[in-house]
Amino acid sequence: MRRYLSMPAIYKRVNNCTDMAQAKRLPSRAAAARVLQHVFCDGTSLSTLLPGLSDIAAAKDIPYIKAMVFGVCRYFHRLEPQLAVLLHKNLPEEHADIRALALCGLFQLQYGNVPQHAAVSETVNAVKALGKPWAKSLINGVLRQFLRRRNDIDNRLRGKPAYRYAHPQWLIDTIKKAWPTQAENIFGANNQQGPMSLRVNTLAQSRQDYLQQLRQQQIPAQPCKHAPAGVAIEQARGVETLPGFIDGAVSVQDEAAQLAAQLLQAASADIRLLDACAAPGGKTAHLAESYPQAQISAVEIDPQRMLMVADTLQRLNLSTTRVRCIQADAGEPDTWWEGRRFQRILIDAPCTATGVIRRHPDIKLLRRAADVADLAAAQARLLNGLWPLLEAGGILVYCTCSVLAEENSGQIEKFLHETDDAREIPIEARWGLAQSVGRQILPGQDDMDGFYYARVQKRNV
């Protein structure tokens, strides 16, 4: 997941967005407010911020803080209008942390599992840790006023689509246009927490053997419906509690993301395979597990995210001599390609990530309508830049975690129309919905994330 591009106008960058590392061991609600302040002020994604939580909060509080910041982002488009009614006017921008704390309180009162009096008192007490004691009365008044006026506020706001669906208006309009009959289901799935799916490292053991280990540890699980190495866990849990996780027996990966490897059909020995846009490394590792004879080149433009790929390969005990990690722009092969064409290419293209909102709810805050065209241009650049690297007869698999045709079927249709030696290989599968080109999985279908896949072969001409 790339850092997102934009944010609500009311949360422009402010000078006092305190660096997370400067605040040590904050109470959970204050820590959540500080994280959200960085989302609001800097447009930084939760996937970038959350690894730093251990710098500002106690380890025992981190799961609770994560649940709170995810929840506030998930329901931001309901919580923010409620707060606007209660405040009557916006807080100055330099107090974005207090605004974030108020949103945390409203989230707890409606979606949390703590008593209302505790939600109010603990949120009020968190003001001190933020260094703004003057805001205690403001937070207390907002939350207690909400408890008195909750039904009235809901009746006042429920006619607004952004409030009703808990999505920004531009995204509501876009999804309704793209999927008029499925839009309601998409909004509902986006507002749920995604299930936990695992991918068994089949170089180490079979899926059946791992399911037996889970049963022995009384962890309810079952095979995924479509991914041959996939395991669905009935209740999400910390990875440290999964048997063999640290030793590389299993990885966390949504079932939809696991479908890429089998679509490449790369079983022949000594095949050369390119994984473009490789970070964070889940698909790279799956390719190495699925095709142990393949020579894999994993390209990633972001040096910090390339470290994630290397860490993933190391945990799974996958040889880095067989997987070559290249920190470079995949769309500029002249800077890294050695001249030998690949028989298989996987482009997991940067996209709006509109299919994985349930796992990354900050997308609702940080994406904007203009991003669609910008990302479509980046996708076309990757397709056109990497196509010459594919050997005649080779297969390119294009995928995104988007639900928008501009990034998916429309992108591949345009590429096929403009590329004489490209032809689609239709995907025959029991998952997803057939499109004009490729197949689309919508969020929540068979408990999977929203993904698009297309398969294209280079013809001999």
C-alpha positions, -999 to 999 in steps of 0.1 A, spaced: 0 0 0 14 33 -11 12 65 10 -20 82 0 -22 115 -18 -47 138 -1 -68 146 29 -99 166 40 -94 203 35 -102 212 72 -70 192 82 -43 211 63 -7 207 75 -1 225 108 31 235 125 25 217 158 18 181 144 42 168 171 65 140 160 53 107 174 86 98 188 87 129 210 58 118 231 66 88 253 41 63 267 9 82 262 -24 69 276 -42 49 249 -67 76 239 -40 103 237 -18 80 216 -47 73 193 -54 110 189 -17 117 182 -17 90 154 -49 104 139 -35 139 141 -7 128 117 -33 112 94 -52 145 94 -23 169 93 3 152 72 -18 128 50 3 99 63 -13 64 61 -19 42 91 3 15 77 32 40 80 23 53 114 12 22 133 47 5 134 58 34 155 32 30 182 57 12 205 76 45 207 46 64 223 24 38 240 27 7 263 27 -26 245 -4 -38 263 -23 -8 249 -14 -11 212 -42 -35 201 -68 -11 217 -52 19 201 -51 2 167 -88 -7 170 -96 29 179 -78 46 151 -91 21 126 -126 27 139 -124 65 137 -111 63 101 -138 37 92 -166 59 105 -150 93 100 -178 105 77 -203 99 104 -183 111 134 -170 143 118 -206 156 110 -217 147 145 -188 167 159 -195 196 137 -231 198 151 -218 196 186 -190 222 183 -211 247 162 -178 259 147 -144 243 138 -116 242 162 -85 261 150 -62 239 129 -35 239 156 -58 219 178 -62 189 154 -51 166 182 -81 178 204 -104 173 174 -90 138 169 -95 130 206 -132 142 204 -137 118 174 -122 90 195 -147 97 222 -176 97 198 -164 65 183 -163 48 217 -198 59 226 -212 44 195 -190 15 185 -168 7 215 -173 -20 241 -166 2 272 -193 17 295 -204 52 285 -192 68 317 -157 53 313 -156 64 276 -163 99 287 -141 101 317 -110 85 301 -113 106 270 -115 137 291 -85 126 312 -65 121 280 -65 158 274 -38 163 300 -14 140 282 -18 161 251 -7 192 270 -40 211 266 -58 211 299 -81 239 288 -98 213 265 -111 191 293 -144 210 296 -148 211 258 -143 173 255 -166 166 285 -193 189 271 -192 175 236 -195 139 247 -222 145 273 -241 166 249 -239 138 223 -254 113 248 -283 137 254 -289 146 217 -278 114 199 -312 106 183 -318 142 173 -283 144 157 -288 111 138 -322 122 125 -307 155 113 -278 139 94 -290 105 82 -304 120 49 -268 127 38 -253 99 18 -218 104 32 -232 100 67 -254 71 58 -227 51 41 -197 63 61 -179 71 28 -168 104 11 -193 116 -14 -169 114 -44 -163 77 -36 -201 70 -32 -207 85 -66 -179 67 -82 -188 32 -68 -225 37 -76 -216 46 -112 -192 16 -115 -214 -10 -96 -250 3 -95 -266 -29 -83 -237 -39 -59 -229 -5 -44 -248 -10 -12 -230 -43 -6 -197 -28 -13 -203 0 12 -214 -25 38 -183 -47 33 -160 -17 34 -174 -8 69 -166 -43 83 -133 -55 97 -117 -79 72 -114 -115 82 -80 -131 89 -66 -153 62 -33 -172 61 -11 -186 34 7 -218 43 43 -221 32 40 -253 12 77 -257 10 76 -264 47 44 -284 51 10 -290 35 -21 -270 42 -37 -301 58 -8 -305 82 -10 -269 93 -48 -271 98 -41 -301 121 -16 -279 141 -43 -252 145 -68 -278 157 -43 -291 182 -40 -256 196 -78 -251 195 -77 -224 169 -108 -227 147 -99 -225 110 -109 -240 77 -95 -241 42 -101 -211 20 -125 -217 -9 -103 -207 -38 -66 -204 -28 -50 -238 -25 -26 -228 3 -51 -205 20 -65 -209 56 -93 -189 70 -91 -181 107 -125 -178 124 -114 -151 148 -85 -127 142 -55 -130 166 -20 -118 170 5 -135 147 27 -144 176 -1 -169 187 0 -187 153 20 -220 153 51 -217 133 47 -181 122 80 -169 135 97 -199 119 82 -192 85 54 -218 84 27 -193 75 20 -157 64 -10 -134 68 -24 -127 33 -60 -122 21 -73 -150 -1 -78 -127 -31 -41 -117 -30 -31 -154 -30 -47 -160 -65 -19 -142 -83 6 -171 -81 -16 -197 -97 -26 -174 -126 10 -171 -137 12 -208 -145 50 -209 -140 56 -245 -131 83 -253 -157 119 -254 -144 143 -225 -145 117 -200 -155 125 -163 -152 98 -144 -133 95 -107 -126 75 -93 -97 71 -56 -103 60 -33 -74 70 -62 -50 65 -46 -16 56 -56 10 66 -90 -3 36 -113 2 32 -121 -35 70 -123 -40 72 -149 -12 42 -168 -26 58 -170 -60 90 -184 -44 70 -209 -24 49 -220 -54 77 -221 -80 109 -233 -62 128 -236 -95 120 -201 -108 145 -173 -109 126 -144 -94 134 -107 -98 115 -85 -73 115 -48 -81 104 -21 -57 109 17 -60 107 25 -23 139 16 -4 122 13 30 95 -10 15 122 -31 -2 135 -38 33 101 -52 41 104 -76 11 138 -88 23 125 -93 59 96 -113 46 118 -136 26 142 -140 55 114 -150 79 101 -176 54 136 -190 49 134 -183 12 168 -180 -5 178 -145 -17 200 -161 -42 169 -173 -61 150 -141 -54 169 -111 -65 157 -79 -48 161 -48 -69 154 -13 -55 144 6 -87 116 20 -106 100 -9 -125 87 14 -151 122 24 -161 139 -9 -169 169 8 -185 181 15 -150 180 -21 -137 172 -47 -164 201 -69 -175 187 -77 -209 173 -113 -204 136 -114 -210 112 -129 -186 88 -158 -193 64 -144 -166 57 -109 -153 34 -100 -124 24 -63 -122 7 -57 -89 0 -21 -99 -3 9 -75 -39 18 -74 -66 36 -54 -69 5 -31 -107 9 -32 -110 -29 -29 -92 -30 5 -109 -2 24 -120 -26 51 -84 -33 59 -72 3 53 -101 26 63 -79 57 62 -83 54 24 -116 71 29 -98 102 43 -67 103 21 -79 94 -14 -95 120 -37 -113 117 -70 -83 131 -90 -61 102 -78 -79 78 -101 -66 94 -133 -31 99 -118 -29 62 -108 -43 50 -142 -15 69 -159 11 52 -136 -4 18 -144 -3 24 -181 33 35 -178 42 2 -160 24 -19 -186 40 -2 -215 74 -1 -199 75 -38 -189 59 -53 -219 91 -53 -240 107 -74 -211 83 -103 -217 95 -132 -239 73 -142 -269 48 -167 -256 52 -154 -221 24 -144 -198 18 -111 -179 -6 -111 -150 -20 -76 -141 -37 -71 -108 -49 -43 -86 -68 -41 -53 -92 -16 -69 -129 -19 -79 -128 8 -105 -128 0 -142 -105 29 -151 -77 10 -133 -89 -25 -142 -108 -37 -173 -106 -3 -189 -68 -2 -184 -63 -36 -200 -88 -30 -228 -68 1 -238 -35 -18 -236 -48 -47 -258 -61 -22 -283 -28 -4 -286 -5 -34 -284 -4 -56 -315 14 -86 -300 -8 -88 -269 -38 -111 -265 -60 -119 -235 -60 -153 -219 -94 -155 -203 -95 -165 -167 -118 -195 -161 -125 -195 -124 -152 -199 -97 -143 -167 -80 -152 -131 -90 -172 -116 -118 -162 -119 -155 -155 -85 -170 -150 -74 -206 -114 -83 -199 -103 -102 -167 -122 -109 -135 -132 -87 -106 -137 -97 -70 -158 -72 -50 -151 -66 -13 -167 -93 8 -174 -118 -20 -165 -152 -5 -150 -132 24 -123 -119 1 -109 -84 -5 -117 -65 -37 -92 -75 -64 -90 -74 -102 -70 -98 -123 -62 -100 -160 -39 -123 -179 -22 -113 -212 1 -133 -234 27 -120 -259 20 -135 -293 47 -145 -318 45 -120 -346 
